[in-house]
């Protein structure tokens, strides 16, 4: 069967429809993995989303919330620093609320710095 003439969307749809349930799940997991590694570039002019901080939140949940709040930031670039914050909590016993406060400041700072770089590039 040749798929050269069809679009990638149609190719994927055709392949997906001919897979077992296990194969479909595996393909979806891999697609989520690839999308996280290769997201579409987001414009920094995009404002951070307004996602309210819950009264009770784990450090992991806070990282997920902040990643969703700032979708324009490159997660790979933030990985080292967010891991360090996590280690402060898990290994050093720093209170989750303190670590989350610092994470919020860090994400906000990264957003401002990227916005400044983009503004400088556009002038």
KEKE-427346 format. One record per atom (N, C-alpha, C, CB): z, x, y; atom name. Coordinates in nm, 4 decimals, padded with zeros to 6 digits, m for minus. Glycine has a CB too. Layout:
BEGIN
[[Z,X,Y],CA];
...
//
This chain:
BEGIN
[[00.0000,00.0836,m00.1172],N];
[[00.0000,00.0000,00.0000],CA];
[[00.0000,00.0883,00.1238],C];
[[00.1206,m00.0952,m00.0004],CB];
[[m00.0883,00.0618,00.2171],N];
[[m00.0945,00.1389,00.3401],CA];
[[m00.0314,00.0609,00.4540],C];
[[m00.2392,00.1755,00.3739],CB];
[[00.0505,00.1298,00.5328],N];
[[00.1162,00.0649,00.6452],CA];
[[00.0758,00.1276,00.7769],C];
[[00.2663,00.0711,00.6292],CB];
[[m00.0263,00.2113,00.7744],N];
[[m00.0659,00.2850,00.8934],CA];
[[m00.1067,00.1946,01.0084],C];
[[m00.1784,00.3775,00.8604],CB];
[[m00.1646,00.0783,00.9787],N];
[[m00.2152,m00.0092,01.0841],CA];
[[m00.1065,m00.0961,01.1465],C];
[[m00.3243,m00.0970,01.0292],CB];
[[00.0089,m00.1095,01.0829],N];
[[00.1128,m00.1971,01.1364],CA];
[[00.2087,m00.1206,01.2266],C];
[[00.1898,m00.2636,01.0228],CB];
[[00.2835,m00.1945,01.3044],N];
[[00.3805,m00.1332,01.3947],CA];
[[00.5023,m00.0880,01.3154],C];
[[00.4219,m00.2319,01.5070],CB];
[[00.5790,00.0052,01.3695],N];
[[00.7012,00.0484,01.2997],CA];
[[00.7965,m00.0681,01.2719],C];
[[00.7734,00.1550,01.3820],CB];
[[00.8074,m00.1631,01.3651],N];
[[00.8942,m00.2791,01.3429],CA];
[[00.8504,m00.3577,01.2206],C];
[[00.8947,m00.3700,01.4658],CB];
[[00.7214,m00.3802,01.2096],N];
[[00.6692,m00.4558,01.0948],CA];
[[00.6854,m00.3758,00.9656],C];
[[00.5203,m00.4918,01.1167],CB];
[[00.6675,m00.2450,00.9736],N];
[[00.6862,m00.1612,00.8558],CA];
[[00.8299,m00.1715,00.8061],C];
[[00.6506,m00.0149,00.8871],CB];
[[00.9242,m00.1587,00.8983],N];
[[01.0644,m00.1679,00.8600],CA];
[[01.0980,m00.3052,00.8026],C];
[[01.1535,m00.1383,00.9795],CB];
[[01.0461,m00.4075,00.8669],N];
[[01.0715,m00.5437,00.8198],CA];
[[01.0153,m00.5634,00.6789],C];
[[01.0100,m00.6466,00.9169],CB];
[[00.8971,m00.5127,00.6543],N];
[[00.8341,m00.5251,00.5238],CA];
[[00.9140,m00.4494,00.4172],C];
[[00.6898,m00.4733,00.5292],CB];
[[00.9520,m00.3272,00.4495],N];
[[01.0305,m00.2479,00.3543],CA];
[[01.1657,m00.3131,00.3281],C];
[[01.0502,m00.1045,00.4067],CB];
[[01.2302,m00.3595,00.4331],N];
[[01.3619,m00.4214,00.4230],CA];
[[01.3568,m00.5449,00.3329],C];
[[01.4142,m00.4593,00.5625],CB];
[[01.2514,m00.6236,00.3480],N];
[[01.2408,m00.7473,00.2691],CA];
[[01.2187,m00.7197,00.1211],C];
[[01.1272,m00.8335,00.3220],CB];
[[01.1764,m00.5981,00.0876],N];
[[01.1509,m00.5644,m00.0519],CA];
[[01.2602,m00.4765,m00.1120],C];
[[01.0177,m00.4950,m00.0641],CB];
[[01.3777,m00.4732,m00.0477],N];
[[01.4887,m00.3912,m00.0975],CA];
[[01.5975,m00.4789,m00.1585],C];
[[01.5476,m00.3051,00.0161],CB];
[[01.6743,m00.4168,m00.2463],N];
[[01.7918,m00.4849,m00.3016],CA];
[[01.8975,m00.4969,m00.1915],C];
[[01.8488,m00.4078,m00.4263],CB];
[[01.9978,m00.5781,m00.2168],N];
[[02.1064,m00.5959,m00.1194],CA];
[[02.1746,m00.4616,m00.0914],C];
[[02.2104,m00.6995,m00.1714],CB];
[[02.1955,m00.3819,m00.1934],N];
[[02.2574,m00.2499,m00.1777],CA];
[[02.1694,m00.1593,m00.0915],C];
[[02.2821,m00.1847,m00.3158],CB];
[[02.0404,m00.1627,m00.1162],N];
[[01.9477,m00.0835,m00.0365],CA];
[[01.9459,m00.1276,00.1082],C];
[[01.8088,m00.0920,m00.0942],CB];
[[01.9518,m00.2576,00.1310],N];
[[01.9543,m00.3102,00.2682],CA];
[[02.0793,m00.2638,00.3427],C];
[[01.9479,m00.4640,00.2670],CB];
[[02.1931,m00.2716,00.2742],N];
[[02.3182,m00.2276,00.3359],CA];
[[02.3120,m00.0791,00.3704],C];
[[02.4370,m00.2554,00.2424],CB];
[[02.2576,00.0003,00.2789],N];
[[02.2460,00.1442,00.3025],CA];
[[02.1536,00.1729,00.4208],C];
[[02.1943,00.2151,00.1764],CB];
[[02.0421,00.1000,00.4272],N];
[[01.9484,00.1191,00.5376],CA];
[[02.0131,00.0817,00.6706],C];
[[01.8214,00.0361,00.5153],CB];
[[02.0879,m00.0274,00.6729],N];
[[02.1556,m00.0685,00.7961],CA];
[[02.2604,00.0344,00.8383],C];
[[02.2213,m00.2061,00.7775],CB];
[[02.3367,00.0853,00.7424],N];
[[02.4365,00.1881,00.7746],CA];
[[02.3682,00.3119,00.8327],C];
[[02.5187,00.2261,00.6486],CB];
[[02.2578,00.3512,00.7729],N];
[[02.1855,00.4686,00.8218],CA];
[[02.1271,00.4428,00.9611],C];
[[02.0733,00.5071,00.7233],CB];
[[02.0774,00.3219,00.9835],N];
[[02.0221,00.2875,01.1150],CA];
[[02.1310,00.2916,01.2218],C];
[[01.9564,00.1479,01.1115],CB];
[[02.2500,00.2429,01.1900],N];
[[02.3621,00.2486,01.2851],CA];
[[02.3973,00.3939,01.3147],C];
[[02.4862,00.1731,01.2292],CB];
[[02.4004,00.4769,01.2109],N];
[[02.4274,00.6199,01.2277],CA];
[[02.3233,00.6849,01.3191],C];
[[02.4292,00.6906,01.0909],CB];
[[02.1954,00.6588,01.2916],N];
[[02.0888,00.7181,01.3724],CA];
[[02.0923,00.6692,01.5173],C];
[[01.9533,00.6867,01.3108],CB];
[[02.1200,00.5406,01.5358],N];
[[02.1259,00.4857,01.6715],CA];
[[02.2385,00.5524,01.7497],C];
[[02.1462,00.3322,01.6680],CB];
[[02.3515,00.5784,01.6852],N];
[[02.4629,00.6451,01.7529],CA];
[[02.4265,00.7887,01.7899],C];
[[02.5881,00.6437,01.6641],CB];
[[02.3492,00.8539,01.7059],N];
[[02.3096,00.9938,01.7321],CA];
[[02.1944,01.0037,01.8312],C];
[[02.2700,01.0626,01.6017],CB];
[[02.1119,00.8998,01.8397],N];
[[01.9927,00.9023,01.9242],CA];
[[01.9798,00.7729,02.0046],C];
[[01.8672,00.9242,01.8387],CB];
[[02.0786,00.7442,02.0901],N];
[[02.0711,00.6184,02.1666],CA];
[[01.9633,00.6259,02.2728],C];
[[02.2063,00.5863,02.2319],CB];
[[01.9196,00.5096,02.3160],N];
[[01.8290,00.5054,02.4296],CA];
[[01.9032,00.5580,02.5516],C];
[[01.7753,00.3610,02.4540],CB];
[[01.8378,00.6352,02.6358],N];
[[01.9077,00.6846,02.7545],CA];
[[01.9447,00.5681,02.8458],C];
[[01.8204,00.7871,02.8307],CB];
[[02.0672,00.5698,02.8946],N];
[[02.1133,00.4662,02.9871],CA];
[[02.1152,00.5247,03.1273],C];
[[02.2548,00.4124,02.9469],CB];
[[02.0816,00.4441,03.2212],N];
[[02.0824,00.4890,03.3595],CA];
[[02.2257,00.5021,03.4076],C];
[[02.0034,00.3921,03.4495],CB];
[[02.2568,00.6113,03.4751],N];
[[02.3912,00.6302,03.5273],CA];
[[02.4163,00.5340,03.6429],C];
[[02.4119,00.7758,03.5724],CB];
[[02.3103,00.4797,03.6992],N];
[[02.3299,00.3826,03.8058],CA];
[[02.3954,00.2564,03.7508],C];
[[02.1961,00.3488,03.8734],CB];
[[02.3913,00.2434,03.6195],N];
[[02.4583,00.1314,03.5550],CA];
[[02.6082,00.1466,03.5779],C];
[[02.4245,00.1248,03.4021],CB];
[[02.6710,00.0419,03.6243],N];
[[02.8146,00.0454,03.6480],CA];
[[02.8879,00.0355,03.5150],C];
[[02.8579,m00.0686,03.7433],CB];
[[03.0043,00.0950,03.5077],N];
[[03.0846,00.0791,03.3862],CA];
[[03.1136,m00.0687,03.3623],C];
[[03.2170,00.1592,03.3966],CB];
[[03.1213,m00.1052,03.2367],N];
[[03.1537,m00.2429,03.2021],CA];
[[03.3019,m00.2673,03.2281],C];
[[03.1176,m00.2732,03.0541],CB];
[[03.3358,m00.3876,03.2586],N];
[[03.4752,m00.4230,03.2849],CA];
[[03.5383,m00.4751,03.1560],C];
[[03.4857,m00.5293,03.3987],CB];
[[03.5922,m00.3852,03.0759],N];
[[03.6587,m00.4217,02.9520],CA];
[[03.8075,m00.3974,02.9728],C];
[[03.6030,m00.3400,02.8294],CB];
[[03.8819,m00.5039,02.9705],N];
[[04.0248,m00.4968,02.9996],CA];
[[04.1004,m00.4229,02.8902],C];
[[04.0822,m00.6367,03.0168],CB];
[[04.1956,m00.3436,02.9330],N];
[[04.2808,m00.2710,02.8393],CA];
[[04.3852,m00.3669,02.7831],C];
[[04.3489,m00.1489,02.9082],CB];
[[04.3913,m00.3796,02.6509],N];
[[04.4922,m00.4680,02.5921],CA];
[[04.6332,m00.4112,02.6113],C];
[[04.4637,m00.4893,02.4424],CB];
[[04.7318,m00.4971,02.6026],N];
[[04.8701,m00.4522,02.6210],CA];
[[04.9137,m00.3593,02.5076],C];
[[04.9647,m00.5729,02.6292],CB];
[[04.8646,m00.3835,02.3885],N];
[[04.8924,m00.2971,02.2733],CA];
[[04.7590,m00.2408,02.2261],C];
[[04.9663,m00.3757,02.1570],CB];
[[04.7480,m00.1078,02.2238],N];
[[04.6210,m00.0457,02.1852],CA];
[[04.6484,00.0897,02.1228],C];
[[04.5263,m00.0313,02.3073],CB];
[[04.5774,00.1195,02.0151],N];
[[04.5876,00.2522,01.9544],CA];
[[04.4953,00.3478,02.0298],C];
[[04.5511,00.2477,01.8022],CB];
[[04.5137,00.4753,02.0079],N];
[[04.4290,00.5757,02.0722],CA];
[[04.2847,00.5614,02.0240],C];
[[04.4818,00.7183,02.0433],CB];
[[04.2666,00.5362,01.8958],N];
[[04.1313,00.5181,01.8408],CA];
[[04.0641,00.3971,01.9053],C];
[[04.1363,00.5010,01.6863],CB];
[[04.1378,00.2865,01.9164],N];
[[04.0825,00.1661,01.9793],CA];
[[04.0489,00.1930,02.1259],C];
[[04.1820,00.0484,01.9681],CB];
[[04.1315,00.2714,02.1926],N];
[[04.1059,00.3047,02.3329],CA];
[[03.9776,00.3865,02.3470],C];
[[04.2249,00.3823,02.3922],CB];
[[03.9559,00.4800,02.2572],N];
[[03.8332,00.5602,02.2607],CA];
[[03.7118,00.4698,02.2405],C];
[[03.8366,00.6715,02.1523],CB];
[[03.7216,00.3765,02.1478],N];
[[03.6111,00.2827,02.1249],CA];
[[03.5886,00.1956,02.2483],C];
[[03.6396,00.1940,02.0014],CB];
[[03.6976,00.1483,02.3085],N];
[[03.6858,00.0636,02.4281],CA];
[[03.6227,00.1421,02.5428],C];
[[03.8245,00.0091,02.4705],CB];
[[03.6676,00.2647,02.5623],N];
[[03.6141,00.3457,02.6720],CA];
[[03.4681,00.3847,02.6473],C];
[[03.6994,00.4716,02.6909],CB];
[[03.4321,00.4077,02.5225],N];
[[03.2918,00.4357,02.4898],CA];
[[03.2056,00.3145,02.5214],C];
[[03.2767,00.4748,02.3409],CB];
[[03.2588,00.1955,02.4961],N];
[[03.1854,00.0725,02.5290],CA];
[[03.1846,00.0475,02.6795],C];
[[03.2472,m00.0479,02.4563],CB];
[[03.2917,00.0851,02.7475],N];
[[03.3009,00.0681,02.8925],CA];
[[03.2014,00.1580,02.9652],C];
[[03.4432,00.0978,02.9406],CB];
[[03.1809,00.2775,02.9120],N];
[[03.0912,00.3766,02.9728],CA];
[[02.9751,00.4084,02.8777],C];
[[03.1691,00.5064,03.0083],CB];
[[02.8876,00.3109,02.8500],N];
[[02.7791,00.3359,02.7538],CA];
[[02.6781,00.4393,02.8029],C];
[[02.7069,00.2066,02.7234],CB];
[[02.6802,00.4677,02.9331],N];
[[02.5844,00.5623,02.9884],CA];
[[02.6238,00.7082,02.9632],C];
[[02.5696,00.5386,03.1365],CB];
[[02.7455,00.7321,02.9184],N];
[[02.7902,00.8685,02.8910],CA];
[[02.7513,00.9100,02.7503],C];
[[02.9419,00.8807,02.9097],CB];
[[02.7166,01.0351,02.7346],N];
[[02.6770,01.0904,02.6054],CA];
[[02.8007,01.1114,02.5189],C];
[[02.5996,01.2235,02.6235],CB];
[[02.8117,01.0355,02.4128],N];
[[02.9297,01.0429,02.3252],CA];
[[02.9460,01.1811,02.2638],C];
[[02.9200,00.9384,02.2144],CB];
[[02.8363,01.2436,02.2287],N];
[[02.8435,01.3774,02.1700],CA];
[[02.9071,01.4765,02.2673],C];
[[02.7036,01.4256,02.1293],CB];
[[02.8729,01.4635,02.3948],N];
[[02.9283,01.5534,02.4958],CA];
[[03.0783,01.5301,02.5151],C];
[[02.8547,01.5351,02.6290],CB];
[[03.1259,01.4097,02.4873],N];
[[03.2667,01.3750,02.5052],CA];
[[03.3501,01.4024,02.3803],C];
[[03.2793,01.2294,02.5436],CB];
[[03.2851,01.4287,02.2693],N];
[[03.3522,01.4367,02.1403],CA];
[[03.4645,01.5409,02.1374],C];
[[03.2513,01.4681,02.0331],CB];
[[03.4385,01.6604,02.1862],N];
[[03.5384,01.7674,02.1795],CA];
[[03.6656,01.7280,02.2543],C];
[[03.4813,01.8981,02.2376],CB];
[[03.6481,01.6798,02.3751],N];
[[03.7629,01.6455,02.4584],CA];
[[03.8377,01.5236,02.4040],C];
[[03.7177,01.6192,02.6018],CB];
[[03.7655,01.4221,02.3588],N];
[[03.8341,01.3044,02.3039],CA];
[[03.9095,01.3411,02.1762],C];
[[03.7330,01.1907,02.2755],CB];
[[03.8557,01.4332,02.0993],N];
[[03.9259,01.4808,01.9798],CA];
[[04.0547,01.5522,02.0180],C];
[[03.8359,01.5746,01.8979],CB];
[[04.0501,01.6291,02.1254],N];
[[04.1698,01.6990,02.1719],CA];
[[04.2778,01.5991,02.2145],C];
[[04.1350,01.7931,02.2888],CB];
[[04.2374,01.4918,02.2825],N];
[[04.3338,01.3884,02.3200],CA];
[[04.3952,01.3248,02.1947],C];
[[04.2660,01.2802,02.4078],CB];
[[04.3126,01.2983,02.0974],N];
[[04.3604,01.2383,01.9733],CA];
[[04.4611,01.3305,01.9047],C];
[[04.2425,01.2081,01.8791],CB];
[[04.4328,01.4582,01.9039],N];
[[04.5229,01.5550,01.8412],CA];
[[04.6569,01.5613,01.9139],C];
[[04.4583,01.6938,01.8385],CB];
[[04.6554,01.5482,02.0459],N];
[[04.7809,01.5464,02.1202],CA];
[[04.8701,01.4332,02.0703],C];
[[04.7545,01.5313,02.2713],CB];
[[04.8095,01.3222,02.0394],N];
[[04.8853,01.2066,01.9921],CA];
[[04.9289,01.2245,01.8468],C];
[[04.8019,01.0790,02.0065],CB];
[[04.8345,01.2588,01.7606],N];
[[04.8621,01.2632,01.6170],CA];
[[04.9479,01.3839,01.5789],C];
[[04.7315,01.2661,01.5389],CB];
[[04.9111,01.5010,01.6261],N];
[[04.9782,01.6239,01.5837],CA];
[[05.0995,01.6549,01.6706],C];
[[04.8808,01.7409,01.5876],CB];
[[05.0836,01.6419,01.8008],N];
[[05.1914,01.6806,01.8915],CA];
[[05.2877,01.5663,01.9220],C];
[[05.1333,01.7326,02.0200],CB];
[[05.2528,01.4451,01.8805],N];
[[05.3422,01.3315,01.8993],CA];
[[05.3466,01.2742,02.0396],C];
[[05.4771,01.3704,01.8610],CB];
[[05.2482,01.3048,02.1197],N];
[[05.2436,01.2496,02.2554],CA];
[[05.2249,01.0985,02.2468],C];
[[05.1287,01.3149,02.3391],CB];
[[05.2929,01.0250,02.3310],N];
[[05.2883,00.8788,02.3278],CA];
[[05.1466,00.8274,02.3483],C];
[[05.3808,00.8204,02.4344],CB];
[[05.1126,00.7230,02.2726],N];
[[04.9779,00.6655,02.2802],CA];
[[04.9449,00.6207,02.4218],C];
[[04.9646,00.5474,02.1839],CB];
[[05.0382,00.5585,02.4905],N];
[[05.0098,00.5097,02.6259],CA];
[[04.9759,00.6237,02.7210],C];
[[05.1289,00.4313,02.6799],CB];
[[05.0441,00.7367,02.7065],N];
[[05.0130,00.8537,02.7899],CA];
[[04.8737,00.9077,02.7595],C];
[[05.1177,00.9643,02.7685],CB];
[[04.8432,00.9184,02.6316],N];
[[04.7121,00.9703,02.5904],CA];
[[04.6023,00.8757,02.6382],C];
[[04.7052,00.9882,02.4357],CB];
[[04.6243,00.7466,02.6270],N];
[[04.5238,00.6483,02.6705],CA];
[[04.5039,00.6558,02.8207],C];
[[04.5655,00.5055,02.6297],CB];
[[04.6125,00.6720,02.8967],N];
[[04.6003,00.6894,03.0427],CA];
[[04.5130,00.8109,03.0744],C];
[[04.7408,00.7055,03.1082],CB];
[[04.5365,00.9201,03.0028],N];
[[04.4586,01.0424,03.0241],CA];
[[04.3132,01.0243,02.9815],C];
[[04.5212,01.1591,02.9475],CB];
[[04.2916,00.9526,02.8729],N];
[[04.1551,00.9239,02.8296],CA];
[[04.0814,00.8420,02.9352],C];
[[04.1558,00.8492,02.6951],CB];
[[04.1471,00.7424,02.9906],N];
[[04.0836,00.6610,03.0946],CA];
[[04.0459,00.7470,03.2150],C];
[[04.1772,00.5465,03.1382],CB];
[[04.1346,00.8350,03.2545],N];
[[04.1043,00.9252,03.3667],CA];
[[03.9881,01.0174,03.3325],C];
[[04.2282,01.0086,03.4041],CB];
[[03.9876,01.0695,03.2106],N];
[[03.8823,01.1598,03.1674],CA];
[[03.7463,01.0912,03.1681],C];
[[03.9130,01.2135,03.0288],CB];
[[03.7372,00.9717,03.1089],N];
[[03.6102,00.8990,03.1062],CA];
[[03.5631,00.8670,03.2483],C];
[[03.6242,00.7690,03.0240],CB];
[[03.6556,00.8241,03.3326],N];
[[03.6209,00.7917,03.4709],CA];
[[03.5686,00.9165,03.5436],C];
[[03.7439,00.7333,03.5454],CB];
[[03.6346,01.0280,03.5231],N];
[[03.5923,01.1542,03.5858],CA];
[[03.4531,01.1943,03.5371],C];
[[03.6939,01.2670,03.5553],CB];
[[03.4291,01.1813,03.4059],N];
[[03.2975,01.2166,03.3514],CA];
[[03.1888,01.1273,03.4100],C];
[[03.2979,01.2054,03.1980],CB];
[[03.2200,01.0004,03.4276],N];
[[03.1241,00.9075,03.4871],CA];
[[03.0925,00.9490,03.6311],C];
[[03.1790,00.7628,03.4834],CB];
[[03.1957,00.9780,03.7095],N];
[[03.1746,01.0184,03.8495],CA];
[[03.0933,01.1479,03.8581],C];
[[03.3102,01.0367,03.9211],CB];
[[03.1247,01.2438,03.7716],N];
[[03.0507,01.3704,03.7732],CA];
[[02.9046,01.3496,03.7359],C];
[[03.1150,01.4710,03.6776],CB];
[[02.8782,01.2671,03.6383],N];
[[02.7395,01.2421,03.5992],CA];
[[02.6667,01.1691,03.7102],C];
[[02.7328,01.1610,03.4685],CB];
[[02.7329,01.0739,03.7753],N];
[[02.6717,01.0030,03.8868],CA];
[[02.6380,01.0998,04.0002],C];
[[02.7650,00.8918,03.9374],CB];
[[02.7276,01.1916,04.0289],N];
[[02.7019,01.2913,04.1341],CA];
[[02.5835,01.3803,04.0979],C];
[[02.8269,01.3778,04.1581],CB];
[[02.5775,01.4228,03.9723],N];
[[02.4635,01.5065,03.9282],CA];
[[02.3330,01.4287,03.9419],C];
[[02.4827,01.5536,03.7805],CB];
[[02.3343,01.3031,03.9007],N];
[[02.2133,01.2219,03.9101],CA];
[[02.1733,01.2000,04.0558],C];
[[02.2339,01.0871,03.8401],CB];
[[02.2702,01.1775,04.1426],N];
[[02.2413,01.1609,04.2849],CA];
[[02.1829,01.2884,04.3444],C];
[[02.3679,01.1209,04.3606],CB];
[[02.2366,01.4033,04.3032],N];
[[02.1849,01.5313,04.3513],CA];
[[02.0431,01.5547,04.3015],C];
[[02.2760,01.6461,04.3067],CB];
[[02.0155,01.5153,04.1779],N];
[[01.8819,01.5302,04.1207],CA];
[[01.7794,01.4404,04.1898],C];
[[01.8854,01.4991,03.9720],CB];
[[01.8248,01.3254,04.2413],N];
[[01.7350,01.2282,04.3035],CA];
[[01.7147,01.2531,04.4524],C];
[[01.7884,01.0891,04.2830],CB];
[[01.7799,01.3535,04.5064],N];
[[01.7620,01.3811,04.6507],CA];
[[01.6769,01.5022,04.6730],C];
[[01.8962,01.4005,04.7196],CB];
//
